[in-house]
């Protein structure tokens, strides 16, 4: 309850003298948010059954700029930052550490670098996406942070070298692929 009180105070400070409104009171017309028939700037919130903040959406001039989802503990579960042409998404473990970071276009198709992390905070994988499929160099890591393997892809198909490394960083295997077919060992 104390966390919720502090959180509501912070929300109030963030938006000045305005009070947050309910997510359910926001009307979207042609992708523009309205509240009381006016283009909305401010914060809209939704609560779970225990009156904990579950969703917080920030708007500026009728457009979403940030959506945050929360665990019942109050920690951020994910945050969605809306730009002119892309959406950046960060997901978090319950501990508060980052679980993943991804870039989507406005149609929620992955485009760009996607990273995921182990619970210990170390990098788990770095995958590149283009139009929703893996494209470019894909890397996976062991739990200690050392490189496990890397694969070159084009349009979601292995195309180039795949390299597998031991935990001590030595190259164990290298295979070449052309359009998904293994060419050379």
OpenMM code with the backbone's topology and positions (N, CA, C; nanometers):
from openmm import Vec3, app, unit

residues = "UNK UNK UNK UNK UNK UNK UNK UNK UNK UNK UNK UNK UNK UNK UNK UNK UNK UNK UNK UNK UNK UNK UNK UNK UNK UNK UNK UNK UNK UNK UNK UNK UNK UNK UNK UNK UNK UNK UNK UNK UNK UNK UNK UNK UNK UNK UNK UNK UNK UNK UNK UNK UNK UNK UNK UNK UNK UNK UNK UNK UNK UNK UNK UNK UNK UNK UNK UNK UNK UNK UNK UNK UNK UNK UNK UNK UNK UNK UNK UNK UNK UNK UNK UNK UNK UNK UNK UNK UNK UNK UNK UNK UNK UNK UNK UNK UNK UNK UNK UNK UNK UNK UNK UNK UNK UNK UNK UNK UNK UNK UNK UNK UNK UNK UNK UNK UNK UNK UNK UNK UNK UNK UNK UNK UNK UNK UNK UNK UNK UNK UNK UNK UNK UNK UNK UNK UNK UNK UNK UNK UNK UNK UNK UNK UNK UNK UNK UNK UNK UNK UNK UNK UNK UNK UNK UNK UNK UNK UNK UNK UNK UNK UNK UNK UNK UNK UNK UNK UNK UNK UNK UNK UNK UNK UNK UNK UNK UNK UNK UNK UNK UNK UNK UNK UNK".split()
positions = [
    Vec3(0.0830, -0.1188, 0.0000),
    Vec3(0.0000, 0.0000, 0.0000),
    Vec3(0.0874, 0.1251, 0.0000),
    Vec3(0.1968, 0.1221, 0.0776),
    Vec3(0.2886, 0.2358, 0.0845),
    Vec3(0.3505, 0.2620, -0.0529),
    Vec3(0.3894, 0.1519, -0.1247),
    Vec3(0.4469, 0.1660, -0.2581),
    Vec3(0.3486, 0.2346, -0.3516),
    Vec3(0.2221, 0.1947, -0.3439),
    Vec3(0.1197, 0.2547, -0.4304),
    Vec3(0.1040, 0.4034, -0.4013),
    Vec3(0.1079, 0.4396, -0.2746),
    Vec3(0.0951, 0.5788, -0.2352),
    Vec3(0.2103, 0.6611, -0.2934),
    Vec3(0.3322, 0.6120, -0.2754),
    Vec3(0.4498, 0.6803, -0.3285),
    Vec3(0.4399, 0.6887, -0.4809),
    Vec3(0.3983, 0.5797, -0.5438),
    Vec3(0.3875, 0.5771, -0.6888),
    Vec3(0.2869, 0.6805, -0.7381),
    Vec3(0.1736, 0.6924, -0.6737),
    Vec3(0.0736, 0.7909, -0.7144),
    Vec3(0.1241, 0.9334, -0.6955),
    Vec3(0.2024, 0.9555, -0.5923),
    Vec3(0.2625, 1.0879, -0.5728),
    Vec3(0.3582, 1.1192, -0.6876),
    Vec3(0.4402, 1.0207, -0.7258),
    Vec3(0.5339, 1.0410, -0.8362),
    Vec3(0.4602, 1.0676, -0.9671),
    Vec3(0.3524, 0.9956, -0.9905),
    Vec3(0.2720, 1.0192, -1.1112),
    Vec3(0.2195, 1.1623, -1.1097),
    Vec3(0.1683, 1.2046, -0.9955),
    Vec3(0.1133, 1.3398, -0.9850),
    Vec3(0.2202, 1.4455, -1.0117),
    Vec3(0.3405, 1.4240, -0.9588),
    Vec3(0.4493, 1.5185, -0.9834),
    Vec3(0.4874, 1.5205, -1.1304),
    Vec3(0.4844, 1.4044, -1.1933),
    Vec3(0.5225, 1.3939, -1.3335),
    Vec3(0.4297, 1.4734, -1.4234),
    Vec3(0.3023, 1.4740, -1.3944),
    Vec3(0.2082, 1.5424, -1.4839),
    Vec3(0.1607, 1.6754, -1.4274),
    Vec3(0.2249, 1.7212, -1.3236),
    Vec3(0.1886, 1.8517, -1.2676),
    Vec3(0.0652, 1.8397, -1.1814),
    Vec3(-0.0278, 1.9325, -1.2000),
    Vec3(-0.1467, 1.9368, -1.1164),
    Vec3(-0.2562, 1.8427, -1.1651),
    Vec3(-0.2405, 1.7866, -1.2840),
    Vec3(-0.3433, 1.6976, -1.3351),
    Vec3(-0.3398, 1.5639, -1.2626),
    Vec3(-0.4561, 1.5040, -1.2472),
    Vec3(-0.4644, 1.3706, -1.1906),
    Vec3(-0.4666, 1.2702, -1.3037),
    Vec3(-0.4100, 1.1511, -1.2805),
    Vec3(-0.4191, 1.0503, -1.3850),
    Vec3(-0.5654, 1.0117, -1.4063),
    Vec3(-0.5951, 0.9712, -1.5278),
    Vec3(-0.7303, 0.9279, -1.5598),
    Vec3(-0.7279, 0.7776, -1.5818),
    Vec3(-0.8433, 0.7171, -1.5859),
    Vec3(-0.8532, 0.5740, -1.6108),
    Vec3(-0.8270, 0.5450, -1.7586),
    Vec3(-0.7566, 0.4378, -1.7847),
    Vec3(-0.7335, 0.3928, -1.9217),
    Vec3(-0.8670, 0.3773, -1.9941),
    Vec3(-0.9682, 0.3329, -1.9218),
    Vec3(-1.1007, 0.3106, -1.9819),
    Vec3(-1.1702, 0.4397, -2.0228),
    Vec3(-1.1248, 0.5537, -1.9715),
    Vec3(-1.1858, 0.6822, -2.0060),
    Vec3(-1.1225, 0.7465, -2.1292),
    Vec3(-1.0198, 0.6835, -2.1841),
    Vec3(-0.9542, 0.7360, -2.3043),
    Vec3(-1.0258, 0.6791, -2.4265),
    Vec3(-1.0596, 0.7651, -2.5182),
    Vec3(-1.1224, 0.7246, -2.6450),
    Vec3(-1.0210, 0.7474, -2.7562),
    Vec3(-1.0009, 0.6467, -2.8392),
    Vec3(-0.9093, 0.6582, -2.9523),
    Vec3(-0.9891, 0.6735, -3.0808),
    Vec3(-0.9659, 0.7827, -3.1503),
    Vec3(-1.0310, 0.8090, -3.2780),
    Vec3(-0.9199, 0.8373, -3.3780),
    Vec3(-0.9108, 0.7530, -3.4800),
    Vec3(-0.8051, 0.7666, -3.5820),
    Vec3(-0.6669, 0.7743, -3.5178),
    Vec3(-0.6429, 0.6864, -3.4196),
    Vec3(-0.5148, 0.6766, -3.3485),
    Vec3(-0.4763, 0.8010, -3.2697),
    Vec3(-0.5721, 0.8829, -3.2356),
    Vec3(-0.5496, 0.9988, -3.1496),
    Vec3(-0.6333, 0.9786, -3.0233),
    Vec3(-0.5722, 0.9996, -2.9070),
    Vec3(-0.6386, 0.9783, -2.7781),
    Vec3(-0.7118, 1.1048, -2.7328),
    Vec3(-0.8349, 1.0829, -2.6858),
    Vec3(-0.9177, 1.1922, -2.6354),
    Vec3(-0.9661, 1.1590, -2.4954),
    Vec3(-0.9812, 1.2634, -2.4153),
    Vec3(-1.0436, 1.2518, -2.2834),
    Vec3(-1.1347, 1.3734, -2.2677),
    Vec3(-1.2604, 1.3482, -2.2321),
    Vec3(-1.3600, 1.4555, -2.2227),
    Vec3(-1.3655, 1.5387, -2.3512),
    Vec3(-1.3624, 1.4706, -2.4634),
    Vec3(-1.3724, 1.5322, -2.5970),
    Vec3(-1.2573, 1.6274, -2.6301),
    Vec3(-1.1446, 1.6155, -2.5596),
    Vec3(-1.0267, 1.6970, -2.5888),
    Vec3(-0.9086, 1.6038, -2.6172),
    Vec3(-0.8214, 1.6491, -2.7077),
    Vec3(-0.6985, 1.5737, -2.7315),
    Vec3(-0.6258, 1.5622, -2.5982),
    Vec3(-0.5830, 1.4406, -2.5656),
    Vec3(-0.5315, 1.4133, -2.4318),
    Vec3(-0.3798, 1.4223, -2.4236),
    Vec3(-0.3335, 1.4936, -2.3200),
    Vec3(-0.1940, 1.4944, -2.2777),
    Vec3(-0.1957, 1.4639, -2.1288),
    Vec3(-0.1231, 1.3610, -2.0903),
    Vec3(-0.1207, 1.3222, -1.9492),
    Vec3(-0.1003, 1.1732, -1.9353),
    Vec3(-0.1428, 1.1210, -1.8208),
    Vec3(-0.1218, 0.9801, -1.7890),
    Vec3(-0.2560, 0.9131, -1.7621),
    Vec3(-0.2695, 0.7947, -1.8195),
    Vec3(-0.3863, 0.7108, -1.7941),
    Vec3(-0.3371, 0.5841, -1.7238),
    Vec3(-0.4102, 0.5407, -1.6227),
    Vec3(-0.3698, 0.4223, -1.5459),
    Vec3(-0.4841, 0.3228, -1.5368),
    Vec3(-0.4464, 0.1992, -1.5096),
    Vec3(-0.5425, 0.0925, -1.4829),
    Vec3(-0.4880, 0.0139, -1.3643),
    Vec3(-0.5762, -0.0348, -1.2814),
    Vec3(-0.5376, -0.1055, -1.1595),
    Vec3(-0.5804, -0.2508, -1.1666),
    Vec3(-0.5096, -0.3381, -1.0940),
    Vec3(-0.5509, -0.4779, -1.0847),
    Vec3(-0.6534, -0.4931, -0.9728),
    Vec3(-0.6943, -0.6159, -0.9468),
    Vec3(-0.7987, -0.6402, -0.8460),
    Vec3(-0.7566, -0.6016, -0.7047),
    Vec3(-0.6268, -0.5861, -0.6805),
    Vec3(-0.5761, -0.5453, -0.5491),
    Vec3(-0.5431, -0.3968, -0.5425),
    Vec3(-0.5885, -0.3227, -0.6414),
    Vec3(-0.5674, -0.1785, -0.6515),
    Vec3(-0.4211, -0.1393, -0.6711),
    Vec3(-0.3414, -0.2315, -0.7252),
    Vec3(-0.2046, -0.1999, -0.7648),
    Vec3(-0.2081, -0.1485, -0.9077),
    Vec3(-0.1230, -0.0521, -0.9393),
    Vec3(-0.1151, -0.0030, -1.0764),
    Vec3(-0.0694, -0.1190, -1.1647),
    Vec3(-0.1485, -0.1504, -1.2662),
    Vec3(-0.1159, -0.2576, -1.3602),
    Vec3(-0.0623, -0.2007, -1.4918),
    Vec3(-0.1217, -0.0893, -1.5371),
    Vec3(-0.0826, -0.0260, -1.6632),
    Vec3(-0.0767, 0.1245, -1.6437),
    Vec3(0.0257, 0.1867, -1.7011),
    Vec3(0.0362, 0.3319, -1.7031),
    Vec3(0.0717, 0.3716, -1.8459),
    Vec3(-0.0107, 0.4593, -1.9045),
    Vec3(0.0123, 0.5032, -2.0415),
    Vec3(0.0293, 0.6548, -2.0416),
    Vec3(0.1392, 0.7010, -2.0981),
    Vec3(0.1661, 0.8447, -2.1076),
    Vec3(0.1353, 0.8915, -2.2494),
    Vec3(0.0651, 1.0057, -2.2575),
    Vec3(0.0256, 1.0624, -2.3856),
    Vec3(0.0767, 1.2056, -2.3962),
    Vec3(0.1053, 1.2456, -2.5193),
    Vec3(0.1380, 1.3855, -2.5460),
    Vec3(0.0671, 1.4241, -2.6754),
    Vec3(-0.0151, 1.5266, -2.6661),
    Vec3(-0.0909, 1.5756, -2.7821),
    Vec3(-0.1697, 1.4636, -2.8504),
    Vec3(-0.2248, 1.3736, -2.7695),
    Vec3(-0.3096, 1.2666, -2.8215),
    Vec3(-0.2378, 1.1409, -2.8657),
    Vec3(-0.1053, 1.1413, -2.8597),
    Vec3(-0.0299, 1.0253, -2.9045),
    Vec3(0.0389, 0.9565, -2.7879),
    Vec3(0.0379, 0.8229, -2.7892),
    Vec3(0.1088, 0.7453, -2.6880),
    Vec3(0.2570, 0.7706, -2.7033),
    Vec3(0.3228, 0.7953, -2.5910),
    Vec3(0.4677, 0.8070, -2.5936),
    Vec3(0.5339, 0.6972, -2.5096),
    Vec3(0.4568, 0.6421, -2.4135),
    Vec3(0.5115, 0.5372, -2.3272),
    Vec3(0.3977, 0.4563, -2.2653),
    Vec3(0.4118, 0.3239, -2.2696),
    Vec3(0.3214, 0.2346, -2.1970),
    Vec3(0.4070, 0.1500, -2.1048),
    Vec3(0.3667, 0.1427, -1.9775),
    Vec3(0.4367, 0.0589, -1.8805),
    Vec3(0.3390, -0.0405, -1.8208),
    Vec3(0.3796, -0.1664, -1.8152),
    Vec3(0.3033, -0.2715, -1.7495),
    Vec3(0.3791, -0.3089, -1.6233),
    Vec3(0.3051, -0.3402, -1.5168),
    Vec3(0.3674, -0.3660, -1.3877),
    Vec3(0.3302, -0.5027, -1.3336),
    Vec3(0.4237, -0.5650, -1.2633),
    Vec3(0.3947, -0.6840, -1.1844),
    Vec3(0.3136, -0.6392, -1.0626),
    Vec3(0.2455, -0.7323, -0.9977),
    Vec3(0.1675, -0.6975, -0.8787),
    Vec3(0.2574, -0.6452, -0.7667),
    Vec3(0.3867, -0.6759, -0.7718),
    Vec3(0.4822, -0.6266, -0.6722),
    Vec3(0.5108, -0.4776, -0.6886),
    Vec3(0.4744, -0.4229, -0.8054),
    Vec3(0.5030, -0.2824, -0.8335),
    Vec3(0.6207, -0.2621, -0.9272),
    Vec3(0.7011, -0.3674, -0.9473),
    Vec3(0.8135, -0.3573, -1.0405),
    Vec3(0.7618, -0.3515, -1.1841),
    Vec3(0.8363, -0.2836, -1.2691),
    Vec3(0.7990, -0.2733, -1.4104),
    Vec3(0.8164, -0.4099, -1.4772),
    Vec3(0.7140, -0.4523, -1.5504),
    Vec3(0.7180, -0.5773, -1.6254),
    Vec3(0.7678, -0.5513, -1.7680),
    Vec3(0.7174, -0.4440, -1.8299),
    Vec3(0.7649, -0.4050, -1.9630),
    Vec3(0.7361, -0.2581, -1.9861),
    Vec3(0.8138, -0.1995, -2.0759),
    Vec3(0.7903, -0.0610, -2.1157),
    Vec3(0.8005, -0.0516, -2.2674),
    Vec3(0.7056, 0.0203, -2.3223),
    Vec3(0.6956, 0.0379, -2.4669),
    Vec3(0.7098, 0.1860, -2.4970),
    Vec3(0.8178, 0.2239, -2.5654),
    Vec3(0.8410, 0.3635, -2.6020),
    Vec3(0.8085, 0.3799, -2.7500),
    Vec3(0.7181, 0.4747, -2.7773),
    Vec3(0.6685, 0.4941, -2.9131),
    Vec3(0.7398, 0.6111, -2.9793),
    Vec3(0.8065, 0.5831, -3.0914),
    Vec3(0.8710, 0.6865, -3.1699),
    Vec3(0.7918, 0.7102, -3.2973),
    Vec3(0.8451, 0.7935, -3.3836),
    Vec3(0.7760, 0.8270, -3.5080),
    Vec3(0.7622, 0.7060, -3.5999),
    Vec3(0.8647, 0.6202, -3.6047),
    Vec3(0.8595, 0.5079, -3.6975),
    Vec3(0.8826, 0.3723, -3.6321),
    Vec3(0.9132, 0.3720, -3.5032),
    Vec3(0.9406, 0.2445, -3.4369),
    Vec3(0.8953, 0.2454, -3.2920),
    Vec3(0.8882, 0.1255, -3.2363),
    Vec3(0.8526, 0.1060, -3.0961),
    Vec3(0.9665, 0.0286, -3.0313),
    Vec3(1.0212, 0.0823, -2.9238),
    Vec3(1.1258, 0.0145, -2.8478),
    Vec3(1.0612, -0.0518, -2.7275),
    Vec3(1.0867, -0.1807, -2.7108),
    Vec3(1.0251, -0.2572, -2.6019),
    Vec3(1.1340, -0.3155, -2.5137),
    Vec3(1.1191, -0.2916, -2.3835),
    Vec3(1.2062, -0.3547, -2.2840),
    Vec3(1.1188, -0.4346, -2.1892),
    Vec3(1.1575, -0.5594, -2.1671),
    Vec3(1.0876, -0.6456, -2.0714),
    Vec3(1.1822, -0.6711, -1.9547),
    Vec3(1.1228, -0.6884, -1.8369),
    Vec3(1.2013, -0.7036, -1.7158),
    Vec3(1.1629, -0.8308, -1.6406),
    Vec3(1.2612, -0.8913, -1.5756),
    Vec3(1.2337, -0.9994, -1.4808),
    Vec3(1.1685, -0.9379, -1.3571),
    Vec3(1.1067, -1.0205, -1.2754),
    Vec3(1.0441, -0.9706, -1.1519),
    Vec3(1.1455, -0.9032, -1.0606),
    Vec3(1.2714, -0.9409, -1.0739),
    Vec3(1.3780, -0.8822, -0.9922),
    Vec3(1.4068, -0.7370, -1.0313),
    Vec3(1.3609, -0.6965, -1.1502),
    Vec3(1.3882, -0.5625, -1.1996),
    Vec3(1.4972, -0.5581, -1.3053),
    Vec3(1.5708, -0.6688, -1.3224),
    Vec3(1.6752, -0.6727, -1.4250),
    Vec3(1.6107, -0.6874, -1.5628),
    Vec3(1.6781, -0.6328, -1.6628),
    Vec3(1.6275, -0.6371, -1.8001),
    Vec3(1.6287, -0.7811, -1.8510),
    Vec3(1.5164, -0.8237, -1.9092),
    Vec3(1.5049, -0.9566, -1.9696),
    Vec3(1.5307, -0.9511, -2.1204),
    Vec3(1.4767, -0.8470, -2.1867),
    Vec3(1.4971, -0.8342, -2.3311),
    Vec3(1.4768, -0.6902, -2.3760),
    Vec3(1.5350, -0.6592, -2.4919),
    Vec3(1.5200, -0.5287, -2.5570),
    Vec3(1.4994, -0.5560, -2.7047),
    Vec3(1.3917, -0.4994, -2.7612),
    Vec3(1.3595, -0.5251, -2.9009),
    Vec3(1.3105, -0.3981, -2.9685),
    Vec3(1.3234, -0.3953, -3.1002),
    Vec3(1.2754, -0.2845, -3.1812),
    Vec3(1.1690, -0.3396, -3.2767),
    Vec3(1.0556, -0.2719, -3.2823),
    Vec3(0.9466, -0.3093, -3.3722),
    Vec3(0.9117, -0.1888, -3.4590),
    Vec3(0.8553, -0.2170, -3.5769),
    Vec3(0.7995, -0.1070, -3.6542),
    Vec3(0.6581, -0.0806, -3.6030),
    Vec3(0.5897, 0.0131, -3.6621),
    Vec3(0.4564, 0.0528, -3.6145),
    Vec3(0.3523, -0.0590, -3.6277),
    Vec3(0.3811, -0.1613, -3.7106),
    Vec3(0.2890, -0.2746, -3.7259),
    Vec3(0.3276, -0.3909, -3.6353),
    Vec3(0.4185, -0.3651, -3.5396),
    Vec3(0.4690, -0.4624, -3.4429),
    Vec3(0.5458, -0.5770, -3.5080),
    Vec3(0.6175, -0.5462, -3.6149),
    Vec3(0.7065, -0.6406, -3.6800),
    Vec3(0.8479, -0.6071, -3.6342),
    Vec3(0.9221, -0.7098, -3.5900),
    Vec3(1.0586, -0.6862, -3.5434),
    Vec3(1.1464, -0.6355, -3.6570),
    Vec3(1.2205, -0.5303, -3.6268),
    Vec3(1.3166, -0.4728, -3.7201),
    Vec3(1.4288, -0.4136, -3.6384),
    Vec3(1.5481, -0.4675, -3.6566),
    Vec3(1.6620, -0.4168, -3.5820),
    Vec3(1.7150, -0.5198, -3.4854),
    Vec3(1.8009, -0.4739, -3.3974),
    Vec3(1.8676, -0.5608, -3.3010),
    Vec3(1.7739, -0.5981, -3.1868),
    Vec3(1.7708, -0.7257, -3.1552),
    Vec3(1.6924, -0.7790, -3.0437),
    Vec3(1.7897, -0.8466, -2.9473),
    Vec3(1.7844, -0.8049, -2.8205),
    Vec3(1.8743, -0.8629, -2.7200),
    Vec3(1.7928, -0.9278, -2.6094),
    Vec3(1.8415, -1.0405, -2.5581),
    Vec3(1.7830, -1.0971, -2.4368),
    Vec3(1.8951, -1.1286, -2.3396),
    Vec3(1.8570, -1.1301, -2.2120),
    Vec3(1.9541, -1.1412, -2.1044),
    Vec3(1.9160, -1.2543, -2.0091),
    Vec3(2.0177, -1.3148, -1.9499),
    Vec3(1.9954, -1.4123, -1.8434),
    Vec3(1.9502, -1.3386, -1.7175),
    Vec3(1.8952, -1.4129, -1.6230),
    Vec3(1.8512, -1.3506, -1.4971),
    Vec3(1.9666, -1.2864, -1.4203),
    Vec3(2.0894, -1.3321, -1.4477),
    Vec3(2.2053, -1.2725, -1.3802),
    Vec3(2.2486, -1.1404, -1.4452),
    Vec3(2.1780, -1.0991, -1.5519),
    Vec3(2.2067, -0.9720, -1.6172),
    Vec3(2.3001, -0.9820, -1.7363),
    Vec3(2.3602, -1.0985, -1.7570),
    Vec3(2.4525, -1.1132, -1.8698),
    Vec3(2.3755, -1.1353, -1.9999),
    Vec3(2.4362, -1.0939, -2.1079),
    Vec3(2.3771, -1.1061, -2.2402),
    Vec3(2.3568, -1.2530, -2.2763),
    Vec3(2.2374, -1.2869, -2.3231),
    Vec3(2.2035, -1.4232, -2.3627),
    Vec3(2.2115, -1.4388, -2.5146),
    Vec3(2.1549, -1.3395, -2.5879),
    Vec3(2.1610, -1.3445, -2.7344),
    Vec3(2.1420, -1.2060, -2.7942),
    Vec3(2.1993, -1.1909, -2.9123),
    Vec3(2.1831, -1.0711, -2.9941),
    Vec3(2.1409, -1.1192, -3.1327),
    Vec3(2.0179, -1.0929, -3.1672),
    Vec3(1.9671, -1.1341, -3.2971),
    Vec3(1.9245, -1.0112, -3.3744),
    Vec3(1.9550, -1.0097, -3.5011),
    Vec3(1.9160, -0.9015, -3.5901),
    Vec3(1.7949, -0.9443, -3.6714),
    Vec3(1.6982, -0.8537, -3.6837),
    Vec3(1.5749, -0.8824, -3.7572),
    Vec3(1.5537, -0.7799, -3.8667),
    Vec3(1.4955, -0.8273, -3.9751),
    Vec3(1.4522, -0.7411, -4.0837),
    Vec3(1.3175, -0.7951, -4.1308),
    Vec3(1.2169, -0.7107, -4.1234),
    Vec3(1.0806, -0.7492, -4.1616),
    Vec3(1.0319, -0.8755, -4.0905),
    Vec3(1.0683, -0.8892, -3.9645),
    Vec3(1.0171, -0.9971, -3.8810),
    Vec3(1.0949, -1.1269, -3.8850),
    Vec3(1.1982, -1.1366, -3.9685),
    Vec3(1.2788, -1.2592, -3.9731),
    Vec3(1.4239, -1.2252, -3.9426),
    Vec3(1.4964, -1.3248, -3.8941),
    Vec3(1.6372, -1.3022, -3.8617),
    Vec3(1.7153, -1.2732, -3.9892),
    Vec3(1.7983, -1.1694, -3.9810),
    Vec3(1.8743, -1.1261, -4.0971),
    Vec3(2.0001, -1.0575, -4.0469),
    Vec3(2.1143, -1.1104, -4.0842),
    Vec3(2.2405, -1.0556, -4.0369),
    Vec3(2.3065, -1.1534, -3.9409),
    Vec3(2.4002, -1.1048, -3.8634),
    Vec3(2.4749, -1.1888, -3.7703),
    Vec3(2.3942, -1.2135, -3.6434),
    Vec3(2.3769, -1.3417, -3.6089),
    Vec3(2.3031, -1.3831, -3.4893),
    Vec3(2.4038, -1.4410, -3.3900),
    Vec3(2.3989, -1.3924, -3.2653),
    Vec3(2.4947, -1.4389, -3.1646),
    Vec3(2.4215, -1.4904, -3.0411),
    Vec3(2.4732, -1.6005, -2.9850),
    Vec3(2.4243, -1.6569, -2.8590),
    Vec3(2.5408, -1.6647, -2.7617),
    Vec3(2.5100, -1.6513, -2.6327),
    Vec3(2.6130, -1.6464, -2.5302),
    Vec3(2.5848, -1.7474, -2.4192),
    Vec3(2.6924, -1.7965, -2.3587),
    Vec3(2.6811, -1.8801, -2.2398),
    Vec3(2.6400, -1.7915, -2.1215),
    Vec3(2.5971, -1.8529, -2.0128),
    Vec3(2.5534, -1.7800, -1.8937),
    Vec3(2.6616, -1.6941, -1.8297),
    Vec3(2.7874, -1.7245, -1.8583),
    Vec3(2.8970, -1.6440, -1.8025),
    Vec3(2.9305, -1.5234, -1.8897),
    Vec3(2.8612, -1.5098, -2.0046),
    Vec3(2.8816, -1.3955, -2.0926),
    Vec3(2.9716, -1.4220, -2.2109),
    Vec3(3.0358, -1.5394, -2.2163),
    Vec3(3.1229, -1.5690, -2.3303),
    Vec3(3.0404, -1.6154, -2.4504),
    Vec3(3.0925, -1.5889, -2.5702),
    Vec3(3.0234, -1.6207, -2.6942),
    Vec3(3.0116, -1.7722, -2.7109),
    Vec3(2.8904, -1.8194, -2.7359),
    Vec3(2.8627, -1.9622, -2.7560),
    Vec3(2.8674, -1.9967, -2.9046),
    Vec3(2.7956, -1.9182, -2.9853),
    Vec3(2.7929, -1.9431, -3.1295),
    Vec3(2.7474, -1.8178, -3.2020),
    Vec3(2.7762, -1.8156, -3.3307),
    Vec3(2.7309, -1.7067, -3.4164),
    Vec3(2.6979, -1.7643, -3.5538),
    Vec3(2.5931, -1.7097, -3.6126),
    Vec3(2.5453, -1.7596, -3.7415),
    Vec3(2.5074, -1.6425, -3.8296),
    Vec3(2.5492, -1.6482, -3.9549),
    Vec3(2.5100, -1.5471, -4.0520),
    Vec3(2.3808, -1.5929, -4.1202),
    Vec3(2.2825, -1.5016, -4.1263),
    Vec3(2.1542, -1.5351, -4.1890),
    Vec3(2.1141, -1.4264, -4.2880),
    Vec3(2.0306, -1.4660, -4.3827),
    Vec3(1.9727, -1.3722, -4.4773),
    Vec3(1.8283, -1.4158, -4.4995),
    Vec3(1.7358, -1.3240, -4.4744),
    Vec3(1.5923, -1.3529, -4.4885),
    Vec3(1.5486, -1.4762, -4.4099),
    Vec3(1.6056, -1.4946, -4.2892),
    Vec3(1.5662, -1.6034, -4.2011),
    Vec3(1.6314, -1.7371, -4.2293),
    Vec3(1.7236, -1.7417, -4.3256),
    Vec3(1.7893, -1.8664, -4.3651),
    Vec3(1.9387, -1.8528, -4.3407),
    Vec3(2.0007, -1.9618, -4.2920),
    Vec3(2.1455, -1.9590, -4.2721),
    Vec3(2.2122, -1.9340, -4.4067),
    Vec3(2.2986, -1.8334, -4.4088),
    Vec3(2.3673, -1.7974, -4.5319),
    Vec3(2.5002, -1.7335, -4.4928),
    Vec3(2.6038, -1.8145, -4.4893),
    Vec3(2.7346, -1.7703, -4.4448),
    Vec3(2.7866, -1.8664, -4.3394),
    Vec3(2.8760, -1.8167, -4.2574),
    Vec3(2.9388, -1.9035, -4.1570),
    Vec3(2.8552, -1.9196, -4.0308),
    Vec3(2.8624, -2.0410, -3.9763),
    Vec3(2.8140, -2.0682, -3.8417),
    Vec3(2.9383, -2.1128, -3.7640),
    Vec3(2.9619, -2.0475, -3.6518),
    Vec3(3.0782, -2.0807, -3.5698),
    Vec3(3.0320, -2.1156, -3.4293),
    Vec3(3.0879, -2.2234, -3.3754),
    Vec3(3.0553, -2.2679, -3.2398),
    Vec3(3.1828, -2.2613, -3.1571),
    Vec3(3.1706, -2.2029, -3.0368),
    Vec3(3.2864, -2.1804, -2.9505),
    Vec3(3.2717, -2.2582, -2.8197),
    Vec3(3.3850, -2.2974, -2.7641),
    Vec3(3.3858, -2.3602, -2.6313),
    Vec3(3.3699, -2.2507, -2.5262),
    Vec3(3.3468, -2.2898, -2.4041),
    Vec3(3.3294, -2.1921, -2.2959),
    Vec3(3.4554, -2.1085, -2.2722),
    Vec3(3.5704, -2.1626, -2.3111),
    Vec3(3.6940, -2.0847, -2.2933),
    Vec3(3.7280, -2.0009, -2.4165),
    Vec3(3.6349, -1.9915, -2.5131),
    Vec3(3.6498, -1.9010, -2.6266),
    Vec3(3.7161, -1.9596, -2.7495),
    Vec3(3.7491, -2.0887, -2.7464),
    Vec3(3.8143, -2.1497, -2.8624),
    Vec3(3.7100, -2.1914, -2.9659),
    Vec3(3.7430, -2.1685, -3.0922),
    Vec3(3.6564, -2.2098, -3.2020),
    Vec3(3.6561, -2.3622, -3.2091),
    Vec3(3.5373, -2.4230, -3.1923),
    Vec3(3.5261, -2.5688, -3.1959),
    Vec3(3.4818, -2.6202, -3.3319),
    Vec3(3.3964, -2.5431, -3.3982),
    Vec3(3.3434, -2.5901, -3.5253),
    Vec3(3.3063, -2.4707, -3.6115),
    Vec3(3.3320, -2.4819, -3.7404),
    Vec3(3.2948, -2.3779, -3.8351),
    Vec3(3.2314, -2.4462, -3.9564),
    Vec3(3.1135, -2.4014, -3.9920),
    Vec3(3.0398, -2.4595, -4.1040),
    Vec3(2.9926, -2.3457, -4.1927),
    Vec3(2.9987, -2.3676, -4.3233),
    Vec3(2.9524, -2.2658, -4.4176),
    Vec3(2.8203, -2.3097, -4.4804),
    Vec3(2.7247, -2.2163, -4.4850),
    Vec3(2.5931, -2.2420, -4.5443),
    Vec3(2.5692, -2.1458, -4.6596),
    Vec3(2.5048, -2.1977, -4.7618),
    Vec3(2.4589, -2.1125, -4.8710),
    Vec3(2.3104, -2.1393, -4.8889),
    Vec3(2.2319, -2.0346, -4.8616),
    Vec3(2.0857, -2.0424, -4.8714),
    Vec3(2.0289, -2.1633, -4.7977),
    Vec3(2.0816, -2.1885, -4.6768),
    Vec3(2.0304, -2.2936, -4.5905),
    Vec3(2.0928, -2.4299, -4.6085),
    Vec3(2.1786, -2.4467, -4.7077),
    Vec3(2.2417, -2.5753, -4.7340),
    Vec3(2.3885, -2.5705, -4.6910),
    Vec3(2.4281, -2.6723, -4.6150),
    Vec3(2.5661, -2.6795, -4.5694),
    Vec3(2.6578, -2.7075, -4.6893),
    Vec3(2.7588, -2.6238, -4.7071),
    Vec3(2.8490, -2.6346, -4.8216),
    Vec3(2.9829, -2.6954, -4.7803),
    Vec3(3.0361, -2.6526, -4.6661),
    Vec3(3.1713, -2.6918, -4.6302),
    Vec3(3.1815, -2.7084, -4.4791),
    Vec3(3.2529, -2.8122, -4.4377),
    Vec3(3.2765, -2.8334, -4.2944),
    Vec3(3.4196, -2.7960, -4.2620),
] * unit.nanometer
topology = app.Topology()
chain = topology.addChain("A")
for resn in residues:
    res = topology.addResidue(resn, chain)
    for name in ("N", "CA", "C"):
        topology.addAtom(name, app.Element.getBySymbol(name[0]), res)
